[in-house]
């Protein structure tokens, strides 16, 4: 069985590692392609449902790591239950014995850390996919997880590496979820401590030479981006990994994309999707409604390809700094020092008038700087996350008082970027 470099893969991918792999205690995998399956054994200690306060039960556990060409899965096999998490492309699927269910992006951080602690190269890849949520300090690497701020602490030469997530728990008070990797001459080990809604548990594992006790998991295929052309030249893409949607407007050889979300990976995929839908486009523009990561995180690939970015004037300098910042953890996402960013301080038009922009700033009720967009031919507002209309409700939910003054705009429809679940893509504007 391959010898697992627990901490190395995770640690050496961060600026916390100041020594080379050869000078640290870390053993990196010697094979470029890992084996199909790895096995770990240990104990699962459970507290919270015993006959007396503090009583625990202990079960034997086997953990299997299955790697395929397009997926990686971790299976926990405990005495009376099995739990499986699979990463398929950018999607997470979980099967707790009741069939596969997609994992929402906001819940994916800790689950990925918890399950893929036995596959730290995959865990490191999850961290590095969104470097905007990482910050190196003298105390460790800070990771802004969905559940709070975690710290990865350790240095080359240390015997242990830890990931700690402190948080307030409604039942147990202040708790710390922890993952600890430990060096061993015989086999590396990992310990996971977690407080869930009404129980606490501890999982202790060591690498083993055993055979898997079941067949490899068969997760669903990765989700694809739903696409529809809601009116001539107006394309909507649903992006489930960001719980968001974006809009592409094509007018002749000009294309305008709105709010590429969350990460450079998504932004790069959007570049390809947009070019596939509109191969005739030669001039690209991107409109940023406001500064939140769901609306700016995917900008770097667009800036790198030469698109002109239109953003609220108040955040122009901030955006230029963001695009030009170095990301040593992501060598495949180099800075863009000469990005073309236009500050929108007054109404303006793009793509021959197909798109009109209007700064509404604090009247958005959301941020101090905000640009609203209007698709003139279809008389459609693109409002980002200023409003949404859930299926089954009688009216949309709107932020701010901006609908009171739209000037000469006479919209008949609206498109919102958030949320995807149970929300209308394009709805009648009757304000």
CORHUUR-V303830 format. One record per pair of residues at least 4 apart in sequence whose ideal C-beta (glycine too) atoms are under 8 Angstrom apart, sorted by the first residue. I is the first residue (numbers start at 1). J is the second residue. D is the distance in Angstrom with one decimal. If there is no record, write none. Layout:
I;J;D
I;J;D
//
This chain:
1;35;7.2
1;38;6.4
1;39;7.3
1;207;7.0
1;208;7.8
1;209;5.4
2;29;5.9
2;31;6.5
2;34;6.2
2;35;5.6
2;38;6.7
3;27;5.7
3;29;7.5
3;188;7.9
3;207;7.6
4;29;7.6
4;38;7.0
4;118;7.5
4;120;7.7
4;188;5.5
4;207;5.6
5;9;5.4
5;26;5.2
5;27;4.6
5;28;5.0
5;29;6.3
5;120;7.4
5;188;7.7
6;10;7.6
6;120;5.6
6;161;7.2
6;181;3.9
6;182;7.7
6;183;7.8
6;188;4.4
6;189;7.9
6;190;6.2
7;11;4.8
7;26;6.2
7;120;7.0
7;154;6.1
7;158;7.9
7;160;7.7
7;161;3.7
7;181;4.6
7;183;7.4
8;12;5.4
8;21;6.7
8;24;6.9
8;25;7.9
8;26;2.7
8;27;6.5
8;28;5.6
8;120;7.7
9;13;6.8
9;26;7.8
9;28;6.9
9;29;7.9
9;120;4.4
9;121;4.3
9;124;5.5
10;14;7.4
10;120;4.3
10;121;7.9
10;123;6.1
10;124;4.7
10;127;7.8
10;152;7.0
10;161;6.7
10;181;7.7
11;16;6.1
11;17;5.3
11;24;7.9
11;26;6.7
11;152;7.8
11;154;5.9
11;155;7.9
11;156;6.9
11;161;5.7
12;17;4.5
12;21;5.9
12;24;7.3
12;26;6.3
12;28;7.7
12;156;7.7
13;17;7.9
13;124;4.6
13;127;7.6
13;128;6.2
13;329;6.7
14;134;7.8
14;136;6.5
14;141;4.9
14;152;7.0
14;329;6.4
15;136;4.4
15;141;7.6
15;328;6.0
15;329;7.2
16;136;6.5
16;140;6.6
16;141;5.7
16;152;7.4
16;154;6.9
16;155;6.4
17;24;6.9
17;155;7.7
17;156;5.5
18;155;7.5
18;156;6.9
19;23;4.3
19;24;5.0
19;156;4.3
19;157;7.3
20;24;7.2
21;26;5.8
21;28;5.6
23;156;6.9
24;156;3.3
24;157;6.2
25;156;6.8
25;157;6.1
25;158;7.7
25;159;7.7
25;183;5.6
26;156;6.8
29;34;6.4
29;121;7.6
31;35;7.7
34;38;7.6
34;67;5.4
35;67;7.5
36;66;6.7
36;67;6.1
36;68;7.6
36;216;7.6
37;64;5.9
37;65;6.6
37;66;5.2
37;67;7.4
37;212;5.3
37;216;7.1
38;64;7.1
38;65;4.4
38;118;7.3
38;119;7.7
38;207;7.3
39;62;6.6
39;63;7.3
39;64;5.7
39;65;7.9
39;207;7.8
39;208;5.1
39;209;7.4
39;210;4.7
39;211;6.9
39;212;6.0
40;62;7.2
40;63;4.3
40;64;7.7
40;65;7.7
40;118;5.4
40;190;7.9
40;205;4.3
40;206;6.5
40;207;5.6
40;208;5.8
41;60;7.4
41;61;7.2
41;62;5.5
41;63;7.6
41;205;6.9
41;206;6.6
41;208;4.5
41;210;6.5
42;60;7.8
42;61;5.6
42;63;7.5
42;189;7.9
42;203;6.7
42;204;4.5
42;205;3.9
42;206;6.1
43;58;5.4
43;59;7.0
43;60;6.3
43;61;6.3
43;203;7.6
43;204;5.3
44;58;7.1
44;59;4.8
44;60;7.6
44;61;4.4
44;76;7.9
44;78;5.2
44;201;6.5
44;202;7.6
44;203;5.4
45;56;5.4
45;57;7.5
45;58;5.1
45;201;6.3
45;202;4.4
45;203;7.8
45;204;7.6
46;56;6.3
46;57;5.0
46;58;7.6
46;59;7.3
46;199;6.6
46;200;7.8
46;201;4.8
47;54;6.9
47;55;7.2
47;56;4.7
47;199;6.7
47;200;4.7
47;201;6.8
48;198;6.1
48;199;3.5
48;200;5.7
49;199;6.3
50;54;7.6
50;55;2.7
50;56;6.4
50;57;6.5
51;55;5.7
59;78;5.0
59;79;4.4
59;80;7.5
60;78;7.6
60;79;6.6
61;76;6.3
61;77;6.7
61;78;5.0
61;203;6.6
61;205;7.4
62;76;8.0
62;77;4.6
62;210;7.2
62;213;6.1
63;74;6.5
63;75;6.9
63;76;5.6
63;77;7.4
63;118;5.7
63;205;5.8
64;74;7.1
64;75;4.5
64;77;7.3
64;212;4.8
64;213;7.8
64;214;7.5
65;72;7.2
65;73;7.5
65;74;5.5
65;118;5.5
65;119;5.0
66;72;7.0
66;73;4.5
66;74;7.7
66;75;7.0
66;212;7.8
66;216;4.7
66;217;6.1
67;71;7.9
67;72;5.1
67;119;7.8
68;72;7.1
68;73;7.8
68;216;7.5
70;88;6.5
70;89;6.7
70;222;7.4
71;86;5.5
71;87;6.4
71;88;4.5
71;89;7.8
71;219;5.7
72;86;7.0
72;87;5.1
72;116;7.5
72;119;6.6
72;122;5.4
73;84;6.0
73;85;6.9
73;86;4.0
73;87;7.5
73;216;7.3
73;217;4.4
73;219;6.4
74;84;7.1
74;85;5.5
74;86;7.9
74;115;4.2
74;116;6.0
74;118;6.3
74;119;6.7
75;82;6.6
75;83;7.6
75;84;4.8
75;212;7.9
75;214;7.0
75;217;6.3
76;82;6.7
76;83;4.6
76;84;7.4
76;115;7.6
76;203;7.9
77;82;5.3
77;213;6.1
77;214;7.0
78;82;7.2
78;83;7.8
81;96;7.6
81;97;6.1
82;96;8.0
82;97;5.9
82;214;7.9
83;94;7.4
83;95;7.5
83;96;5.2
83;97;7.4
84;94;6.8
84;95;4.5
84;96;7.9
84;217;5.2
85;92;6.6
85;93;7.5
85;94;5.1
85;103;7.5
85;111;5.9
85;112;7.6
85;115;4.1
85;116;7.7
86;92;7.2
86;93;4.9
86;94;7.7
86;95;7.9
86;217;5.8
86;219;3.8
87;91;7.4
87;92;5.8
87;112;7.3
87;116;7.5
87;122;6.6
87;126;7.8
88;92;7.8
88;93;6.3
88;219;5.2
88;220;6.9
88;221;6.8
88;222;4.6
89;222;3.4
89;223;7.9
90;129;7.8
90;222;7.0
90;241;4.9
90;265;7.1
91;102;6.6
91;103;8.0
91;222;5.0
91;223;5.3
91;240;7.5
91;241;6.7
92;102;7.1
92;103;3.8
92;108;5.0
92;111;6.7
92;112;6.9
93;100;4.8
93;101;6.8
93;102;5.9
93;103;6.7
93;219;4.8
93;220;5.7
94;100;7.2
94;101;5.6
94;103;5.4
94;111;7.0
95;99;6.3
95;100;5.0
95;101;7.3
95;217;7.2
95;219;7.8
96;101;8.0
100;219;6.2
100;220;5.3
102;223;7.3
102;240;7.5
103;107;5.6
103;108;5.2
103;111;6.0
104;108;7.0
104;243;7.1
105;146;7.5
105;241;5.7
105;242;6.7
105;243;6.0
106;146;4.4
106;243;7.7
107;111;6.1
107;146;6.3
108;112;5.6
108;126;8.0
108;146;7.0
109;113;6.5
109;126;7.7
109;143;7.8
109;145;4.0
109;146;4.6
109;147;6.9
110;114;5.8
110;145;6.2
110;146;7.0
110;147;5.6
110;165;6.9
110;177;6.9
111;115;6.1
112;116;5.4
112;122;7.9
112;123;6.4
112;126;4.8
113;117;6.3
113;123;6.1
113;126;7.9
113;145;7.8
113;150;7.8
113;163;6.2
113;179;6.1
114;179;7.4
114;192;5.9
114;194;6.6
116;120;7.4
116;122;4.7
116;123;4.4
116;126;7.1
117;123;6.6
117;179;4.9
117;181;7.5
117;190;5.0
117;192;5.9
118;190;6.3
118;205;6.5
119;123;6.6
120;124;5.9
120;181;7.2
121;125;6.6
122;126;6.7
123;127;6.8
124;128;6.1
125;129;6.3
127;134;6.3
127;143;6.2
127;329;7.9
128;134;7.8
128;329;5.4
128;330;5.9
129;263;6.2
129;265;5.8
130;134;7.7
130;262;7.1
130;263;5.0
130;297;7.6
131;327;4.9
131;329;4.9
131;330;4.7
131;333;7.2
132;263;7.5
132;293;6.3
132;297;6.2
133;143;6.3
133;144;4.1
133;145;7.8
134;141;6.2
134;142;6.9
134;143;5.9
134;144;7.7
134;329;6.1
135;141;7.4
135;142;4.4
136;141;5.5
136;142;7.6
137;141;7.6
137;142;6.1
139;151;6.5
139;153;6.6
140;151;4.5
140;152;5.4
140;153;3.6
140;154;7.3
141;151;7.0
141;152;4.2
141;153;7.8
142;149;6.0
142;150;7.4
142;151;5.9
143;149;7.3
143;150;4.5
143;151;7.3
143;152;6.3
143;163;7.7
144;149;5.8
144;150;8.0
145;149;7.2
145;150;5.0
145;165;6.3
147;165;6.3
147;167;6.2
148;165;5.8
148;166;7.0
148;167;4.8
149;165;7.7
149;166;8.0
150;163;5.9
150;164;6.3
150;165;4.2
151;162;7.9
151;163;7.3
151;164;5.2
152;161;7.1
152;162;7.3
152;163;5.1
153;161;7.2
153;162;5.2
153;164;7.1
154;158;4.8
154;160;6.4
154;161;3.5
154;162;6.4
154;181;8.0
159;182;6.4
159;183;4.8
160;180;5.8
160;181;6.5
160;182;5.1
160;183;7.2
161;180;7.4
161;181;4.5
162;178;6.2
162;179;6.9
162;180;5.0
162;181;7.6
163;178;6.8
163;179;4.3
163;180;8.0
164;176;5.4
164;177;7.5
164;178;5.1
165;176;6.7
165;177;4.3
165;178;7.4
166;174;6.9
166;175;7.4
166;176;4.7
167;174;7.7
167;175;6.3
167;176;7.7
167;177;7.2
168;173;7.3
168;174;6.0
168;175;7.8
169;173;6.1
169;174;7.2
169;175;4.6
169;195;5.3
171;197;7.6
171;198;6.3
172;195;5.4
172;200;6.7
175;195;4.3
175;200;7.8
176;193;7.5
177;193;6.4
177;194;5.1
177;195;6.4
178;191;7.6
178;192;7.3
178;193;4.6
179;190;6.6
179;191;7.3
179;192;5.2
179;193;7.9
180;190;6.8
180;191;4.7
181;188;6.8
181;189;7.6
181;190;5.3
182;188;6.8
182;189;4.9
182;190;7.3
182;191;7.5
183;188;6.5
184;188;5.5
184;189;5.9
184;206;7.6
187;206;4.9
187;207;4.3
187;208;7.5
188;206;7.4
188;207;5.9
189;204;7.1
189;205;6.4
189;206;4.5
189;207;7.6
190;204;7.9
190;205;5.2
191;202;6.8
191;203;7.0
191;204;5.0
191;205;7.5
192;202;7.1
192;203;4.4
192;205;7.9
193;200;7.7
193;201;7.8
193;202;5.1
194;200;7.0
194;201;5.8
194;202;7.9
194;203;7.9
195;199;7.8
195;200;4.8
196;200;7.2
196;201;7.4
212;216;7.8
223;240;5.3
223;241;7.9
225;237;5.1
225;238;6.1
225;239;6.1
225;240;7.8
225;269;7.9
225;273;6.5
226;237;7.3
226;238;4.1
227;235;6.4
227;236;7.1
227;237;5.4
227;238;7.7
227;273;7.4
227;277;7.4
228;235;7.4
228;236;5.5
228;425;7.1
229;233;7.7
229;234;6.6
229;235;5.3
229;236;7.8
230;234;5.3
230;235;7.7
230;236;5.5
230;378;7.6
230;380;7.8
230;415;7.3
230;425;6.8
230;426;4.9
231;375;7.8
231;377;7.3
231;378;4.0
231;380;7.0
232;377;7.2
232;378;7.7
233;249;6.1
233;250;4.6
233;251;6.1
233;354;7.2
233;377;7.2
234;247;6.7
234;248;7.6
234;249;5.7
234;375;5.9
234;378;5.7
234;380;6.9
235;247;7.0
235;248;4.3
235;249;7.7
235;250;7.1
235;274;8.0
235;277;5.5
235;278;7.9
236;245;5.8
236;246;7.6
236;247;5.6
236;248;7.9
236;415;6.5
236;425;5.8
236;426;7.2
237;245;6.2
237;246;5.3
237;247;7.8
237;248;7.1
237;270;7.1
237;273;6.2
238;245;4.9
238;420;5.6
238;425;7.7
239;243;7.8
239;244;5.2
239;245;6.3
239;246;6.6
239;261;6.2
239;262;8.0
239;266;6.3
239;270;7.9
239;420;7.9
240;420;6.2
241;262;7.6
241;266;6.8
242;261;4.2
242;262;4.4
242;263;7.9
242;266;6.1
242;294;6.2
243;418;6.7
243;419;5.6
243;420;5.5
243;421;7.5
244;259;7.7
244;261;4.7
244;262;7.3
244;294;5.5
244;417;5.2
244;418;5.5
244;419;7.8
244;420;7.0
245;415;7.7
245;416;7.9
245;417;5.3
245;418;7.6
245;420;6.4
245;425;7.0
246;257;6.5
246;258;5.6
246;259;5.7
246;260;6.3
246;261;6.7
246;270;6.7
246;417;6.6
247;257;7.4
247;258;4.6
247;375;7.8
247;382;5.4
247;415;5.9
247;417;7.9
248;255;6.3
248;256;7.2
248;257;5.2
248;258;7.7
248;274;5.3
248;277;6.5
248;278;7.1
249;255;7.0
249;256;4.5
249;257;8.0
249;258;8.0
249;351;6.4
249;354;5.7
249;355;5.5
249;375;5.9
250;254;7.5
250;255;5.2
250;277;7.3
250;278;4.4
250;281;6.4
251;255;7.8
251;256;7.7
251;351;4.1
251;352;5.6
251;354;3.9
251;355;8.0
252;280;7.6
252;351;7.8
252;352;7.0
253;280;5.6
253;281;5.7
253;282;4.6
253;283;6.4
254;281;6.4
254;282;7.7
254;283;4.8
254;284;7.8
254;285;7.3
254;350;7.6
254;351;4.1
254;352;6.7
254;354;7.6
255;274;6.3
255;278;5.2
255;281;3.9
255;283;7.3
255;284;5.2
255;285;7.2
255;351;7.4
256;284;7.8
256;285;4.7
256;286;7.4
256;287;6.3
256;350;5.4
256;351;5.2
256;354;7.2
256;355;5.0
257;270;6.8
257;274;5.9
257;284;7.2
257;285;7.5
257;286;5.1
257;287;7.4
257;302;7.0
257;307;7.7
258;286;7.5
258;287;4.9
258;289;7.0
258;373;6.3
258;382;5.5
258;384;7.6
258;417;7.6
259;287;7.1
259;288;6.4
259;289;5.6
259;294;7.4
259;295;4.0
259;296;7.7
259;384;5.9
259;417;5.9
260;266;6.8
260;267;4.5
260;270;5.2
260;286;6.6
260;296;7.9
260;297;7.4
260;298;3.2
260;299;5.9
260;301;7.8
260;302;6.1
261;266;6.0
261;293;7.5
261;294;4.6
261;295;6.3
261;297;5.6
261;298;5.5
261;417;7.7
262;266;5.4
262;293;5.9
262;294;5.7
262;297;4.0
262;298;6.2
263;267;6.9
263;297;5.1
263;298;6.1
264;268;6.1
264;297;7.5
264;298;6.3
264;300;4.8
264;301;5.7
264;330;7.3
264;333;4.6
265;269;6.6
265;298;7.9
266;270;6.2
266;297;7.3
266;298;4.7
267;271;6.7
267;297;7.2
267;298;2.7
267;299;6.2
267;300;6.3
267;301;4.2
267;302;6.1
268;272;7.0
268;298;7.8
268;301;4.2
269;273;6.2
270;274;5.9
270;298;6.1
270;301;7.7
270;302;7.8
271;275;6.4
271;301;5.2
271;302;6.4
271;305;6.2
272;276;6.3
273;277;6.5
274;278;6.2
274;281;7.6
274;284;7.8
275;279;6.2
275;281;7.3
284;302;7.0
284;305;6.9
284;306;7.2
284;307;3.9
284;308;7.4
285;307;6.1
285;308;5.0
285;309;7.5
285;310;6.2
285;350;5.3
285;351;7.0
285;355;8.0
286;299;6.6
286;302;4.9
286;303;8.0
286;307;5.0
286;308;7.3
286;309;4.8
286;310;7.0
287;309;7.9
287;310;5.0
287;311;7.7
287;350;7.5
287;355;7.2
287;357;6.6
287;371;6.6
287;373;5.7
288;295;6.0
288;296;5.8
288;299;7.1
288;309;6.2
288;310;6.9
288;311;3.9
288;312;7.3
288;315;7.7
288;319;7.0
288;371;7.1
289;295;5.4
289;370;6.1
289;371;5.4
289;372;7.3
289;373;7.2
289;382;7.8
289;384;4.0
290;295;5.8
290;312;6.7
290;315;7.6
290;364;7.3
290;366;6.7
290;367;4.4
290;369;6.4
290;370;4.8
290;371;7.5
290;384;6.7
291;295;7.3
291;296;5.9
291;312;7.7
291;315;4.9
291;318;6.8
291;319;7.5
291;367;6.5
291;369;6.9
292;296;7.0
292;367;7.2
292;385;7.9
293;297;4.4
294;385;7.3
294;417;7.5
294;418;7.1
295;384;6.1
295;385;7.9
295;417;7.4
296;319;6.9
296;322;7.1
298;302;7.3
299;303;5.7
299;309;6.4
299;319;7.5
299;322;7.8
299;323;6.4
300;304;6.0
300;323;6.0
300;333;6.1
300;336;5.8
301;305;6.5
302;307;4.3
302;309;7.0
303;307;6.4
303;309;6.2
303;323;5.2
303;336;4.3
303;339;4.0
303;340;7.4
303;341;7.9
304;334;7.8
304;336;5.2
306;340;7.4
307;340;7.5
308;340;4.6
308;341;7.8
308;342;6.2
309;319;7.0
309;339;6.5
309;340;6.5
309;341;4.7
309;342;6.9
310;341;7.9
310;342;4.9
310;344;5.4
310;348;7.7
310;350;6.9
310;357;6.3
310;371;7.2
311;315;5.7
311;316;6.0
311;319;5.4
311;341;6.1
311;342;7.4
311;343;6.6
311;344;6.5
311;371;6.9
312;316;7.6
312;343;7.0
312;344;5.9
312;359;6.1
312;361;6.9
312;369;3.5
312;370;6.1
312;371;5.2
313;343;3.3
313;344;5.9
313;345;3.9
313;359;7.1
313;369;7.3
314;343;7.7
314;361;7.4
314;368;6.6
314;369;3.8
315;319;5.4
315;369;5.1
316;320;6.5
316;341;5.4
316;342;7.6
316;343;3.8
317;321;6.5
318;322;6.3
319;323;6.3
319;339;7.9
319;341;5.4
320;324;6.1
320;339;6.3
320;341;5.5
321;325;6.3
323;335;7.0
323;336;4.5
323;337;7.9
323;339;4.4
323;341;7.4
324;335;5.0
324;336;6.3
324;337;4.5
324;339;7.1
325;335;6.0
326;335;5.3
327;333;5.5
327;334;7.8
327;335;7.2
344;348;6.3
344;357;5.3
344;359;5.4
344;371;5.0
345;359;6.2
346;359;6.9
347;356;6.8
347;357;6.6
347;358;5.0
347;359;7.6
347;407;7.4
348;356;7.5
348;357;5.2
349;353;4.7
349;354;7.9
349;355;6.7
349;356;5.2
349;357;7.3
350;354;7.0
350;355;4.4
350;356;7.9
350;357;6.9
351;355;5.4
353;376;6.0
354;375;6.9
354;376;6.1
354;377;6.3
355;373;6.1
355;374;7.2
355;375;6.2
355;376;7.2
356;373;7.1
356;374;4.3
356;376;5.8
356;409;7.1
357;371;5.4
357;372;7.4
357;373;5.8
357;374;7.8
358;371;7.0
358;372;4.9
358;373;7.8
358;374;7.0
358;406;7.7
358;407;6.9
358;409;7.4
359;369;7.6
359;370;7.1
359;371;5.4
359;372;7.7
360;364;5.3
360;370;5.4
360;371;7.4
360;372;5.0
360;400;7.6
360;402;4.6
361;367;8.0
361;368;6.1
361;369;5.5
361;370;5.6
362;367;7.9
362;368;5.3
362;370;7.9
363;400;5.5
363;401;5.7
363;402;4.6
363;405;7.9
364;370;3.8
364;372;7.7
364;386;5.8
364;399;6.5
364;400;4.6
364;402;5.7
365;386;7.4
365;399;4.1
365;400;2.6
365;401;6.8
365;402;7.3
366;370;6.3
366;385;7.1
366;386;6.1
366;399;5.2
366;400;6.3
370;384;8.0
370;386;7.7
372;381;6.9
372;382;7.8
372;383;6.6
372;386;7.7
372;402;6.7
373;381;7.2
373;382;4.2
374;379;7.8
374;380;7.3
374;381;5.8
374;382;7.6
374;406;8.0
374;409;5.0
374;411;6.7
375;379;7.4
375;380;4.3
375;381;7.8
375;382;6.6
378;412;8.0
378;413;6.7
379;410;6.3
379;411;5.3
379;412;4.5
379;413;6.6
380;411;6.4
380;412;7.3
380;413;4.3
380;414;6.6
380;415;6.0
380;426;6.9
380;429;8.0
381;409;7.4
381;411;4.6
381;413;7.3
381;414;4.4
381;415;7.1
381;429;6.3
382;414;7.7
382;415;5.2
382;417;7.7
383;387;5.3
383;414;5.7
383;415;7.2
383;416;5.4
383;417;7.9
384;416;7.1
384;417;4.9
384;418;7.5
385;399;7.9
385;416;6.7
385;417;5.7
385;418;4.3
386;398;6.5
386;399;4.9
386;400;6.3
386;402;7.0
386;416;7.4
387;396;5.1
387;397;6.0
387;398;4.0
387;399;6.4
387;414;6.9
387;416;5.6
388;396;6.4
388;397;6.0
388;416;4.4
388;418;6.3
388;419;6.4
388;423;5.0
388;424;7.7
389;393;6.7
389;395;7.4
389;396;3.9
389;397;7.4
389;414;8.0
389;416;7.4
389;423;6.5
389;424;4.6
389;427;4.6
390;397;7.6
390;422;5.6
390;423;5.6
390;424;7.6
391;422;5.1
391;423;6.9
391;424;6.4
392;422;7.6
396;414;7.4
396;416;7.9
396;427;6.6
398;403;6.3
398;431;7.7
402;406;7.7
403;431;4.6
406;410;7.8
406;411;7.0
411;429;4.4
412;428;6.9
412;429;5.8
413;426;5.4
413;427;6.6
413;428;6.2
413;429;5.5
414;426;7.2
414;427;5.8
414;429;4.7
415;425;6.7
415;426;5.1
416;423;7.0
418;423;7.8
419;423;5.3
//
